[in-house]
Amino acid sequence: MAERAPGAGSGCAAHEVCYYKRLRTQVNQPTGAGMNDQRWEEVLRKLDKQFGDLEFDEIEDEETHAVVESVVWRSPMGKMKLARTTRPLVVDKKLHYSNRATGGSFVEYVYSDTETTSRIRLYRWSEPLNDWEEVDASVFGEAPSR
């Protein structure tokens, strides 16, 4: 058997055993299953076509740098709300602390300037609670893996 240089072929050493797997970036994959801006627009178009009369809202949180975009509509299931939270990807987390007994500690987050992560949640209006209740994704089939 001819020996291959490390990294040749499958990316593993000559002994053909891989002890690691190359990690895929897990933020807004344009071809993956992530919710990027284009897919969000497609969802909004489908909701508008199917239900019409959509109410839009956008809230920006200065502290967490998050933007929450939401759309509310009436469906046969009642008043529904779809919220998309987009925030910069956390690239580093620094813990600052003091060894003194009275010294405090705090966490500093370093955010990416270019990459973001999004999360989508579906809510149903609850008349008895007079508030939004989150709808469990498992009622629509297999729950997405996290």
Summary of the structure (lengths in Angstrom):
residues: 146
radius of gyration: 22.4
end to end distance: 41.7
largest distance: 72.6
contacts: 275
relative contact order: 0.13
helix: 12%
strand: 43%
